[in-house]
Amino acid sequence: MKEQDTIQNTRILDGKKVATEIKNEISESVKAMVAAGHRPPHLAVILLGKDGASHTYVGGKEKACREVGFTSSVINLDSSISEEALLDKIQSINNNPDIDGLIVQLPLPDHIRSEKITEAINPNKDVDGFTAANFGKINRKNSGFLPATPQGVMELLKRYKIQTKGKHAVVVGRSHIVGSPMSILLARPGDATVTLCHRFTKNLKEFTSRADILVVAVGIPGFIKKDMVKEGAVIVDVGTTRVDDPNHPRGFVLKGDVAFDEVATKASYISPVPGGVGPMTIASLLMNTLKAAKLQH
Ligand code: GUN
């Protein structure tokens, strides 16, 4: 074990390192696919407007595609586009046999109904795993696409050989794209006993401090403090909030939902922000796109 992987006796869940391993495996699969006469997997990303954070995230997805040998297309559209025109665009990609995976970067402008848009994506190309069809298949082995972030968290736990079976897993946050599917995956295939907490949970600390595995996805920097976690717990921080920092060249830093420095002294494992769940979400998106390409073949 390398020294930088630990803080005292706490191990860091190094999502960046694990994501690199996964990307190497995907690269090998792409080479085999191309050697067998197929085209490489192709991911299309629809991006509306000029939001800086969304552009950065999409840039990260494009870079990851390049690294593993995928083709990627970013379709930049004006944020004033009508819902109907956006639906038409999605339809044309749904019908394009040269594209395997499609994601529409969120958030969308207020005049567009996000649910209407995500539901318009062909479930066989929905590599974010956001459609109701894919949500409904979460517990069906090897069918459909799992939502990228929860799948990334499960993979991170698996690669660190962290047992979830019979453990008490507590998820904080019940969003459609992270908390809710996370709680389902931890229960099955994870075989954990799961408690799903959210903004209306009373006495949150009573639940979090009983967690063997605590997954936090609330988007409030430093929300989980040392007194809210059990000694030896596994802490997975899904939060990534941009916090202004005039001392940083970019003018901001990314902060997780967990007060890392204090909680790390009590945890057995903890994922950092950045470098924890974020890279795993991208790796998971690549895993889904590879699967989508195989489906097309
Ligand atoms: N915006 C923030 N995270 C995500 C994500 O995982 N997928 C999409 N489509 N948009 C996002």
py3Dmol code that shows the C-alpha trace and the ligand (Angstrom):
import py3Dmol

protein = """\
ATOM      1  CA  MET A   1       0.000   0.000   0.000  1.00  0.00           C
ATOM      2  CA  LYS A   2       1.445   3.355  -1.015  1.00  0.00           C
ATOM      3  CA  GLU A   3       1.640   6.058   1.630  1.00  0.00           C
ATOM      4  CA  GLN A   4      -0.437   8.551  -0.367  1.00  0.00           C
ATOM      5  CA  ASP A   5      -3.303   6.032  -0.397  1.00  0.00           C
ATOM      6  CA  THR A   6      -3.816   6.328   3.353  1.00  0.00           C
ATOM      7  CA  ILE A   7      -4.458   8.942   6.013  1.00  0.00           C
ATOM      8  CA  GLN A   8      -3.433   7.466   9.360  1.00  0.00           C
ATOM      9  CA  ASN A   9      -5.341   4.178   9.140  1.00  0.00           C
ATOM     10  CA  THR A  10      -7.929   5.390   6.657  1.00  0.00           C
ATOM     11  CA  ARG A  11      -7.723   4.233   3.057  1.00  0.00           C
ATOM     12  CA  ILE A  12      -8.582   6.554   0.235  1.00  0.00           C
ATOM     13  CA  LEU A  13     -11.085   5.266  -2.322  1.00  0.00           C
ATOM     14  CA  ASP A  14      -9.057   6.465  -5.275  1.00  0.00           C
ATOM     15  CA  GLY A  15     -11.665   6.790  -8.015  1.00  0.00           C
ATOM     16  CA  LYS A  16      -9.177   8.314 -10.389  1.00  0.00           C
ATOM     17  CA  LYS A  17      -6.898   5.288 -10.177  1.00  0.00           C
ATOM     18  CA  VAL A  18      -9.746   2.771 -10.483  1.00  0.00           C
ATOM     19  CA  ALA A  19     -11.254   4.726 -13.395  1.00  0.00           C
ATOM     20  CA  THR A  20      -7.882   4.523 -15.171  1.00  0.00           C
ATOM     21  CA  GLU A  21      -7.879   0.728 -14.696  1.00  0.00           C
ATOM     22  CA  ILE A  22     -11.396   0.525 -16.129  1.00  0.00           C
ATOM     23  CA  LYS A  23     -10.454   2.785 -19.066  1.00  0.00           C
ATOM     24  CA  ASN A  24      -7.503   0.520 -19.854  1.00  0.00           C
ATOM     25  CA  GLU A  25      -9.832  -2.490 -19.890  1.00  0.00           C
ATOM     26  CA  ILE A  26     -12.293  -0.649 -22.150  1.00  0.00           C
ATOM     27  CA  SER A  27      -9.449   0.347 -24.513  1.00  0.00           C
ATOM     28  CA  GLU A  28      -8.575  -3.325 -24.923  1.00  0.00           C
ATOM     29  CA  SER A  29     -12.211  -4.161 -25.727  1.00  0.00           C
ATOM     30  CA  VAL A  30     -12.333  -1.369 -28.321  1.00  0.00           C
ATOM     31  CA  LYS A  31      -9.168  -2.683 -29.973  1.00  0.00           C
ATOM     32  CA  ALA A  32     -10.706  -6.170 -30.137  1.00  0.00           C
ATOM     33  CA  MET A  33     -13.939  -4.732 -31.528  1.00  0.00           C
ATOM     34  CA  VAL A  34     -12.122  -2.831 -34.254  1.00  0.00           C
ATOM     35  CA  ALA A  35      -9.923  -5.842 -35.049  1.00  0.00           C
ATOM     36  CA  ALA A  36     -13.146  -7.823 -35.560  1.00  0.00           C
ATOM     37  CA  GLY A  37     -14.188  -5.320 -38.235  1.00  0.00           C
ATOM     38  CA  HIS A  38     -16.570  -3.115 -36.231  1.00  0.00           C
ATOM     39  CA  ARG A  39     -16.425   0.641 -35.889  1.00  0.00           C
ATOM     40  CA  PRO A  40     -15.471   2.004 -32.435  1.00  0.00           C
ATOM     41  CA  PRO A  41     -18.282   2.888 -29.981  1.00  0.00           C
ATOM     42  CA  HIS A  42     -19.762   6.339 -30.584  1.00  0.00           C
ATOM     43  CA  LEU A  43     -21.151   8.604 -27.837  1.00  0.00           C
ATOM     44  CA  ALA A  44     -23.179  11.711 -28.683  1.00  0.00           C
ATOM     45  CA  VAL A  45     -23.629  14.479 -26.116  1.00  0.00           C
ATOM     46  CA  ILE A  46     -26.210  17.235 -26.474  1.00  0.00           C
ATOM     47  CA  LEU A  47     -25.139  20.389 -24.659  1.00  0.00           C
ATOM     48  CA  LEU A  48     -27.325  23.465 -24.407  1.00  0.00           C
ATOM     49  CA  GLY A  49     -26.058  26.958 -23.740  1.00  0.00           C
ATOM     50  CA  LYS A  50     -22.819  28.208 -22.265  1.00  0.00           C
ATOM     51  CA  ASP A  51     -22.885  27.071 -18.622  1.00  0.00           C
ATOM     52  CA  GLY A  52     -19.232  26.758 -17.583  1.00  0.00           C
ATOM     53  CA  ALA A  53     -19.664  23.730 -15.309  1.00  0.00           C
ATOM     54  CA  SER A  54     -21.609  21.793 -17.957  1.00  0.00           C
ATOM     55  CA  HIS A  55     -18.956  22.584 -20.585  1.00  0.00           C
ATOM     56  CA  THR A  56     -16.255  21.340 -18.205  1.00  0.00           C
ATOM     57  CA  TYR A  57     -18.122  18.100 -17.479  1.00  0.00           C
ATOM     58  CA  VAL A  58     -18.771  17.473 -21.175  1.00  0.00           C
ATOM     59  CA  GLY A  59     -15.096  18.229 -21.930  1.00  0.00           C
ATOM     60  CA  GLY A  60     -14.194  15.524 -19.386  1.00  0.00           C
ATOM     61  CA  LYS A  61     -16.493  13.047 -21.132  1.00  0.00           C
ATOM     62  CA  GLU A  62     -14.993  13.862 -24.563  1.00  0.00           C
ATOM     63  CA  LYS A  63     -11.463  13.416 -23.214  1.00  0.00           C
ATOM     64  CA  ALA A  64     -12.376  10.060 -21.666  1.00  0.00           C
ATOM     65  CA  CYS A  65     -13.863   8.916 -25.004  1.00  0.00           C
ATOM     66  CA  ARG A  66     -10.633   9.861 -26.783  1.00  0.00           C
ATOM     67  CA  GLU A  67      -8.542   7.993 -24.194  1.00  0.00           C
ATOM     68  CA  VAL A  68     -10.369   4.703 -24.766  1.00  0.00           C
ATOM     69  CA  GLY A  69     -10.672   5.007 -28.555  1.00  0.00           C
ATOM     70  CA  PHE A  70     -14.376   5.896 -28.739  1.00  0.00           C
ATOM     71  CA  THR A  71     -15.764   8.413 -31.195  1.00  0.00           C
ATOM     72  CA  SER A  72     -17.582  11.296 -29.535  1.00  0.00           C
ATOM     73  CA  SER A  73     -19.783  14.036 -30.966  1.00  0.00           C
ATOM     74  CA  VAL A  74     -20.802  17.069 -28.983  1.00  0.00           C
ATOM     75  CA  ILE A  75     -23.891  18.785 -30.337  1.00  0.00           C
ATOM     76  CA  ASN A  76     -23.867  22.371 -29.029  1.00  0.00           C
ATOM     77  CA  LEU A  77     -27.292  23.971 -29.206  1.00  0.00           C
ATOM     78  CA  ASP A  78     -28.495  27.410 -28.237  1.00  0.00           C
ATOM     79  CA  SER A  79     -30.184  27.524 -24.835  1.00  0.00           C
ATOM     80  CA  SER A  80     -33.180  29.236 -26.466  1.00  0.00           C
ATOM     81  CA  ILE A  81     -33.971  26.121 -28.539  1.00  0.00           C
ATOM     82  CA  SER A  82     -37.593  24.989 -28.245  1.00  0.00           C
ATOM     83  CA  GLU A  83     -38.486  21.726 -26.549  1.00  0.00           C
ATOM     84  CA  GLU A  84     -39.915  20.502 -29.844  1.00  0.00           C
ATOM     85  CA  ALA A  85     -36.710  21.212 -31.784  1.00  0.00           C
ATOM     86  CA  LEU A  86     -34.679  19.464 -29.093  1.00  0.00           C
ATOM     87  CA  LEU A  87     -36.998  16.442 -29.261  1.00  0.00           C
ATOM     88  CA  ASP A  88     -36.501  16.362 -33.057  1.00  0.00           C
ATOM     89  CA  LYS A  89     -32.738  16.377 -32.565  1.00  0.00           C
ATOM     90  CA  ILE A  90     -32.983  13.481 -30.098  1.00  0.00           C
ATOM     91  CA  GLN A  91     -35.175  11.576 -32.532  1.00  0.00           C
ATOM     92  CA  SER A  92     -32.634  11.953 -35.331  1.00  0.00           C
ATOM     93  CA  ILE A  93     -29.886  10.588 -33.064  1.00  0.00           C
ATOM     94  CA  ASN A  94     -32.159   7.771 -31.881  1.00  0.00           C
ATOM     95  CA  ASN A  95     -32.513   6.771 -35.537  1.00  0.00           C
ATOM     96  CA  ASN A  96     -28.846   7.141 -36.431  1.00  0.00           C
ATOM     97  CA  PRO A  97     -27.232   3.676 -36.534  1.00  0.00           C
ATOM     98  CA  ASP A  98     -23.749   5.221 -36.337  1.00  0.00           C
ATOM     99  CA  ILE A  99     -24.383   6.470 -32.787  1.00  0.00           C
ATOM    100  CA  ASP A 100     -24.514   4.005 -29.874  1.00  0.00           C
ATOM    101  CA  GLY A 101     -25.025   6.220 -26.839  1.00  0.00           C
ATOM    102  CA  LEU A 102     -26.759   9.565 -26.296  1.00  0.00           C
ATOM    103  CA  ILE A 103     -26.746  11.831 -23.284  1.00  0.00           C
ATOM    104  CA  VAL A 104     -28.312  15.222 -22.822  1.00  0.00           C
ATOM    105  CA  GLN A 105     -26.228  17.189 -20.342  1.00  0.00           C
ATOM    106  CA  LEU A 106     -28.255  18.460 -17.391  1.00  0.00           C
ATOM    107  CA  PRO A 107     -29.400  20.903 -16.108  1.00  0.00           C
ATOM    108  CA  LEU A 108     -31.597  22.153 -18.948  1.00  0.00           C
ATOM    109  CA  PRO A 109     -33.065  25.659 -19.231  1.00  0.00           C
ATOM    110  CA  ASP A 110     -36.323  26.255 -17.354  1.00  0.00           C
ATOM    111  CA  HIS A 111     -38.521  26.309 -20.471  1.00  0.00           C
ATOM    112  CA  ILE A 112     -37.578  22.706 -21.254  1.00  0.00           C
ATOM    113  CA  ARG A 113     -38.993  19.795 -19.254  1.00  0.00           C
ATOM    114  CA  SER A 114     -36.016  17.608 -18.340  1.00  0.00           C
ATOM    115  CA  GLU A 115     -38.129  14.511 -17.814  1.00  0.00           C
ATOM    116  CA  LYS A 116     -39.760  14.869 -21.226  1.00  0.00           C
ATOM    117  CA  ILE A 117     -36.303  15.124 -22.797  1.00  0.00           C
ATOM    118  CA  THR A 118     -34.653  12.219 -20.992  1.00  0.00           C
ATOM    119  CA  GLU A 119     -37.681  10.030 -21.687  1.00  0.00           C
ATOM    120  CA  ALA A 120     -37.329  10.760 -25.418  1.00  0.00           C
ATOM    121  CA  ILE A 121     -33.944   9.030 -25.565  1.00  0.00           C
ATOM    122  CA  ASN A 122     -34.062   5.528 -27.014  1.00  0.00           C
ATOM    123  CA  PRO A 123     -33.555   3.285 -23.922  1.00  0.00           C
ATOM    124  CA  ASN A 124     -31.007   1.253 -25.918  1.00  0.00           C
ATOM    125  CA  LYS A 125     -28.900   4.423 -26.275  1.00  0.00           C
ATOM    126  CA  ASP A 126     -29.631   5.843 -22.812  1.00  0.00           C
ATOM    127  CA  VAL A 127     -26.116   5.367 -21.423  1.00  0.00           C
ATOM    128  CA  ASP A 128     -26.827   7.737 -18.510  1.00  0.00           C
ATOM    129  CA  GLY A 129     -29.497   5.230 -17.433  1.00  0.00           C
ATOM    130  CA  PHE A 130     -32.032   8.004 -16.809  1.00  0.00           C
ATOM    131  CA  THR A 131     -35.077   6.696 -18.708  1.00  0.00           C
ATOM    132  CA  ALA A 132     -37.935   5.029 -16.849  1.00  0.00           C
ATOM    133  CA  ALA A 133     -37.341   1.906 -18.962  1.00  0.00           C
ATOM    134  CA  ASN A 134     -33.788   1.573 -17.674  1.00  0.00           C
ATOM    135  CA  PHE A 135     -34.733   2.576 -14.119  1.00  0.00           C
ATOM    136  CA  GLY A 136     -37.280  -0.238 -14.172  1.00  0.00           C
ATOM    137  CA  LYS A 137     -34.593  -2.751 -15.092  1.00  0.00           C
ATOM    138  CA  ILE A 138     -32.158  -1.856 -12.298  1.00  0.00           C
ATOM    139  CA  ASN A 139     -32.682  -5.193 -10.608  1.00  0.00           C
ATOM    140  CA  ARG A 140     -32.636  -7.238 -13.817  1.00  0.00           C
ATOM    141  CA  LYS A 141     -29.232  -8.793 -14.261  1.00  0.00           C
ATOM    142  CA  ASN A 142     -27.296  -7.562 -17.310  1.00  0.00           C
ATOM    143  CA  SER A 143     -30.242  -5.873 -18.971  1.00  0.00           C
ATOM    144  CA  GLY A 144     -30.634  -2.152 -19.514  1.00  0.00           C
ATOM    145  CA  PHE A 145     -28.194   0.545 -18.424  1.00  0.00           C
ATOM    146  CA  LEU A 146     -27.563   1.362 -14.791  1.00  0.00           C
ATOM    147  CA  PRO A 147     -27.404   5.057 -13.886  1.00  0.00           C
ATOM    148  CA  ALA A 148     -23.771   6.082 -14.244  1.00  0.00           C
ATOM    149  CA  THR A 149     -23.009   7.439 -10.758  1.00  0.00           C
ATOM    150  CA  PRO A 150     -24.561   4.669  -8.636  1.00  0.00           C
ATOM    151  CA  GLN A 151     -23.008   2.061 -10.938  1.00  0.00           C
ATOM    152  CA  GLY A 152     -19.653   3.841 -10.500  1.00  0.00           C
ATOM    153  CA  VAL A 153     -19.999   3.748  -6.704  1.00  0.00           C
ATOM    154  CA  MET A 154     -20.815   0.013  -6.726  1.00  0.00           C
ATOM    155  CA  GLU A 155     -17.798  -0.625  -8.970  1.00  0.00           C
ATOM    156  CA  LEU A 156     -15.541   1.438  -6.689  1.00  0.00           C
ATOM    157  CA  LEU A 157     -16.642  -0.587  -3.636  1.00  0.00           C
ATOM    158  CA  LYS A 158     -16.189  -3.824  -5.568  1.00  0.00           C
ATOM    159  CA  ARG A 159     -12.670  -3.003  -6.731  1.00  0.00           C
ATOM    160  CA  TYR A 160     -11.646  -2.162  -3.153  1.00  0.00           C
ATOM    161  CA  LYS A 161     -13.206  -5.509  -2.098  1.00  0.00           C
ATOM    162  CA  ILE A 162     -15.526  -3.741   0.328  1.00  0.00           C
ATOM    163  CA  GLN A 163     -18.261  -6.166   1.364  1.00  0.00           C
ATOM    164  CA  THR A 164     -21.750  -4.720   1.249  1.00  0.00           C
ATOM    165  CA  LYS A 165     -23.579  -7.966   2.046  1.00  0.00           C
ATOM    166  CA  GLY A 166     -25.362  -7.777   5.395  1.00  0.00           C
ATOM    167  CA  LYS A 167     -23.958  -4.296   6.102  1.00  0.00           C
ATOM    168  CA  HIS A 168     -26.077  -1.308   7.018  1.00  0.00           C
ATOM    169  CA  ALA A 169     -25.802   1.151   4.130  1.00  0.00           C
ATOM    170  CA  VAL A 170     -27.223   4.633   4.586  1.00  0.00           C
ATOM    171  CA  VAL A 171     -27.795   6.841   1.553  1.00  0.00           C
ATOM    172  CA  VAL A 172     -28.382  10.555   2.092  1.00  0.00           C
ATOM    173  CA  GLY A 173     -30.227  12.147  -0.853  1.00  0.00           C
ATOM    174  CA  ARG A 174     -33.074  10.596  -2.854  1.00  0.00           C
ATOM    175  CA  SER A 175     -32.571  12.081  -6.338  1.00  0.00           C
ATOM    176  CA  HIS A 176     -33.742  10.122  -9.366  1.00  0.00           C
ATOM    177  CA  ILE A 177     -30.236   9.961 -10.790  1.00  0.00           C
ATOM    178  CA  VAL A 178     -28.182   9.157  -7.681  1.00  0.00           C
ATOM    179  CA  GLY A 179     -29.785   8.550  -4.268  1.00  0.00           C
ATOM    180  CA  SER A 180     -32.823   6.488  -5.259  1.00  0.00           C
ATOM    181  CA  PRO A 181     -31.048   4.107  -7.667  1.00  0.00           C
ATOM    182  CA  MET A 182     -28.067   3.933  -5.266  1.00  0.00           C
ATOM    183  CA  SER A 183     -30.307   2.640  -2.491  1.00  0.00           C
ATOM    184  CA  ILE A 184     -31.758  -0.003  -4.830  1.00  0.00           C
ATOM    185  CA  LEU A 185     -28.334  -1.228  -6.004  1.00  0.00           C
ATOM    186  CA  LEU A 186     -26.978  -1.438  -2.458  1.00  0.00           C
ATOM    187  CA  ALA A 187     -29.947  -3.630  -1.520  1.00  0.00           C
ATOM    188  CA  ARG A 188     -29.612  -5.737  -4.657  1.00  0.00           C
ATOM    189  CA  PRO A 189     -27.098  -6.752  -5.949  1.00  0.00           C
ATOM    190  CA  GLY A 190     -25.326  -5.316  -2.869  1.00  0.00           C
ATOM    191  CA  ASP A 191     -27.325  -7.374  -0.321  1.00  0.00           C
ATOM    192  CA  ALA A 192     -27.029  -4.549   2.218  1.00  0.00           C
ATOM    193  CA  THR A 193     -29.732  -3.388   4.598  1.00  0.00           C
ATOM    194  CA  VAL A 194     -30.468   0.084   3.290  1.00  0.00           C
ATOM    195  CA  THR A 195     -31.789   3.267   4.843  1.00  0.00           C
ATOM    196  CA  LEU A 196     -32.592   6.108   2.445  1.00  0.00           C
ATOM    197  CA  CYS A 197     -32.487   9.530   4.111  1.00  0.00           C
ATOM    198  CA  HIS A 198     -33.369  12.895   2.586  1.00  0.00           C
ATOM    199  CA  ARG A 199     -34.182  16.518   3.335  1.00  0.00           C
ATOM    200  CA  PHE A 200     -37.228  15.605   5.433  1.00  0.00           C
ATOM    201  CA  THR A 201     -35.492  12.959   7.539  1.00  0.00           C
ATOM    202  CA  LYS A 202     -35.758  13.846  11.221  1.00  0.00           C
ATOM    203  CA  ASN A 203     -32.682  13.267  13.383  1.00  0.00           C
ATOM    204  CA  LEU A 204     -30.475  12.503  10.386  1.00  0.00           C
ATOM    205  CA  LYS A 205     -27.455  11.973  12.623  1.00  0.00           C
ATOM    206  CA  GLU A 206     -29.171   8.989  14.296  1.00  0.00           C
ATOM    207  CA  PHE A 207     -29.187   7.240  10.924  1.00  0.00           C
ATOM    208  CA  THR A 208     -25.831   8.341   9.537  1.00  0.00           C
ATOM    209  CA  SER A 209     -24.018   7.396  12.732  1.00  0.00           C
ATOM    210  CA  ARG A 210     -25.293   3.823  12.439  1.00  0.00           C
ATOM    211  CA  ALA A 211     -24.048   3.389   8.856  1.00  0.00           C
ATOM    212  CA  ASP A 212     -21.366   0.830   8.024  1.00  0.00           C
ATOM    213  CA  ILE A 213     -21.398   2.362   4.535  1.00  0.00           C
ATOM    214  CA  LEU A 214     -22.491   5.975   4.126  1.00  0.00           C
ATOM    215  CA  VAL A 215     -23.173   7.398   0.651  1.00  0.00           C
ATOM    216  CA  VAL A 216     -23.877  11.111   0.564  1.00  0.00           C
ATOM    217  CA  ALA A 217     -25.368  12.963  -2.411  1.00  0.00           C
ATOM    218  CA  VAL A 218     -26.925  16.220  -1.240  1.00  0.00           C
ATOM    219  CA  GLY A 219     -24.825  18.954  -2.894  1.00  0.00           C
ATOM    220  CA  ILE A 220     -24.066  20.811   0.353  1.00  0.00           C
ATOM    221  CA  PRO A 221     -20.312  21.231   0.900  1.00  0.00           C
ATOM    222  CA  GLY A 222     -19.046  19.775   4.184  1.00  0.00           C
ATOM    223  CA  PHE A 223     -22.538  18.677   5.261  1.00  0.00           C
ATOM    224  CA  ILE A 224     -21.432  15.435   6.934  1.00  0.00           C
ATOM    225  CA  LYS A 225     -19.310  16.099  10.029  1.00  0.00           C
ATOM    226  CA  LYS A 226     -17.226  13.812  12.208  1.00  0.00           C
ATOM    227  CA  ASP A 227     -19.906  13.443  14.882  1.00  0.00           C
ATOM    228  CA  MET A 228     -22.352  12.100  12.269  1.00  0.00           C
ATOM    229  CA  VAL A 229     -20.337   8.999  11.321  1.00  0.00           C
ATOM    230  CA  LYS A 230     -19.450   5.730  13.006  1.00  0.00           C
ATOM    231  CA  GLU A 231     -15.851   4.795  13.772  1.00  0.00           C
ATOM    232  CA  GLY A 232     -14.579   2.607  10.913  1.00  0.00           C
ATOM    233  CA  ALA A 233     -17.384   3.470   8.476  1.00  0.00           C
ATOM    234  CA  VAL A 234     -16.891   3.485   4.690  1.00  0.00           C
ATOM    235  CA  ILE A 235     -17.685   6.982   3.402  1.00  0.00           C
ATOM    236  CA  VAL A 236     -18.591   7.660  -0.225  1.00  0.00           C
ATOM    237  CA  ASP A 237     -18.940  11.327  -1.141  1.00  0.00           C
ATOM    238  CA  VAL A 238     -20.941  12.002  -4.306  1.00  0.00           C
ATOM    239  CA  GLY A 239     -21.076  15.792  -3.836  1.00  0.00           C
ATOM    240  CA  THR A 240     -19.263  18.106  -6.249  1.00  0.00           C
ATOM    241  CA  THR A 241     -20.107  21.725  -5.611  1.00  0.00           C
ATOM    242  CA  ARG A 242     -18.109  24.585  -7.135  1.00  0.00           C
ATOM    243  CA  VAL A 243     -17.032  26.901  -4.339  1.00  0.00           C
ATOM    244  CA  ASP A 244     -15.450  30.277  -5.192  1.00  0.00           C
ATOM    245  CA  ASP A 245     -11.759  30.432  -4.358  1.00  0.00           C
ATOM    246  CA  PRO A 246      -9.892  33.557  -5.505  1.00  0.00           C
ATOM    247  CA  ASN A 247      -6.586  31.830  -4.659  1.00  0.00           C
ATOM    248  CA  HIS A 248      -7.190  29.093  -7.199  1.00  0.00           C
ATOM    249  CA  PRO A 249      -6.205  29.758 -10.850  1.00  0.00           C
ATOM    250  CA  ARG A 250      -9.707  28.675 -12.010  1.00  0.00           C
ATOM    251  CA  GLY A 251     -11.366  30.878  -9.379  1.00  0.00           C
ATOM    252  CA  PHE A 252     -13.169  27.942  -7.744  1.00  0.00           C
ATOM    253  CA  VAL A 253     -12.568  24.578  -6.126  1.00  0.00           C
ATOM    254  CA  LEU A 254     -14.745  21.458  -6.035  1.00  0.00           C
ATOM    255  CA  LYS A 255     -16.072  20.535  -2.607  1.00  0.00           C
ATOM    256  CA  GLY A 256     -17.729  17.322  -1.517  1.00  0.00           C
ATOM    257  CA  ASP A 257     -20.634  16.810   0.877  1.00  0.00           C
ATOM    258  CA  VAL A 258     -18.323  15.418   3.559  1.00  0.00           C
ATOM    259  CA  ALA A 259     -16.010  17.467   5.798  1.00  0.00           C
ATOM    260  CA  PHE A 260     -13.127  15.343   4.527  1.00  0.00           C
ATOM    261  CA  ASP A 261     -10.309  16.218   6.945  1.00  0.00           C
ATOM    262  CA  GLU A 262     -12.262  15.558  10.123  1.00  0.00           C
ATOM    263  CA  VAL A 263     -14.291  12.580   8.856  1.00  0.00           C
ATOM    264  CA  ALA A 264     -11.189  10.896   7.374  1.00  0.00           C
ATOM    265  CA  THR A 265      -9.745  10.482  10.896  1.00  0.00           C
ATOM    266  CA  LYS A 266     -12.707   8.288  11.827  1.00  0.00           C
ATOM    267  CA  ALA A 267     -13.489   6.365   8.612  1.00  0.00           C
ATOM    268  CA  SER A 268     -11.962   3.092   7.391  1.00  0.00           C
ATOM    269  CA  TYR A 269     -12.302   4.187   3.754  1.00  0.00           C
ATOM    270  CA  ILE A 270     -13.247   7.553   2.306  1.00  0.00           C
ATOM    271  CA  SER A 271     -13.599   8.883  -1.244  1.00  0.00           C
ATOM    272  CA  PRO A 272     -12.042  12.307  -1.895  1.00  0.00           C
ATOM    273  CA  VAL A 273     -13.483  15.177  -3.940  1.00  0.00           C
ATOM    274  CA  PRO A 274     -12.195  15.601  -6.562  1.00  0.00           C
ATOM    275  CA  GLY A 275     -10.763  12.216  -7.580  1.00  0.00           C
ATOM    276  CA  GLY A 276     -13.346   9.903  -6.015  1.00  0.00           C
ATOM    277  CA  VAL A 277     -16.809   9.331  -7.435  1.00  0.00           C
ATOM    278  CA  GLY A 278     -16.478  11.855 -10.315  1.00  0.00           C
ATOM    279  CA  PRO A 279     -14.008   9.820 -12.401  1.00  0.00           C
ATOM    280  CA  MET A 280     -16.029   6.677 -11.620  1.00  0.00           C
ATOM    281  CA  THR A 281     -19.162   8.272 -13.100  1.00  0.00           C
ATOM    282  CA  ILE A 282     -17.285   8.897 -16.337  1.00  0.00           C
ATOM    283  CA  ALA A 283     -15.824   5.365 -16.336  1.00  0.00           C
ATOM    284  CA  SER A 284     -19.323   4.045 -15.822  1.00  0.00           C
ATOM    285  CA  LEU A 285     -20.633   6.096 -18.748  1.00  0.00           C
ATOM    286  CA  LEU A 286     -17.902   4.527 -20.909  1.00  0.00           C
ATOM    287  CA  MET A 287     -18.847   1.029 -19.669  1.00  0.00           C
ATOM    288  CA  ASN A 288     -22.450   1.699 -20.673  1.00  0.00           C
ATOM    289  CA  THR A 289     -21.440   3.078 -24.083  1.00  0.00           C
ATOM    290  CA  LEU A 290     -19.324   0.002 -24.780  1.00  0.00           C
ATOM    291  CA  LYS A 291     -22.320  -2.158 -23.848  1.00  0.00           C
ATOM    292  CA  ALA A 292     -24.565  -0.045 -26.125  1.00  0.00           C
ATOM    293  CA  ALA A 293     -22.145  -0.534 -29.027  1.00  0.00           C
ATOM    294  CA  LYS A 294     -22.144  -4.281 -28.441  1.00  0.00           C
ATOM    295  CA  LEU A 295     -25.968  -4.186 -28.476  1.00  0.00           C
ATOM    296  CA  GLN A 296     -25.890  -2.413 -31.862  1.00  0.00           C
ATOM    297  CA  HIS A 297     -23.644  -5.134 -33.256  1.00  0.00           C
TER     298      HIS A 297
END
"""
ligand_1 = """\
11
GUN
N -25.239 16.817 -15.160
C -24.548 16.524 -14.039
N -24.269 15.195 -13.988
C -24.791 14.652 -15.098
C -24.818 13.321 -15.622
O -24.311 12.360 -15.038
N -25.444 13.172 -16.824
C -26.038 14.216 -17.475
N -26.647 13.963 -18.626
N -26.023 15.449 -17.012
C -25.404 15.660 -15.842
"""
view = py3Dmol.view(width=600, height=400)
view.addModel(protein, "pdb")
view.setStyle({"model": 0}, {"cartoon": {"style": "trace"}})
view.addModel(ligand_1, "xyz")
view.setStyle({"model": 1}, {"stick": {}})
view.zoomTo()
view.show()
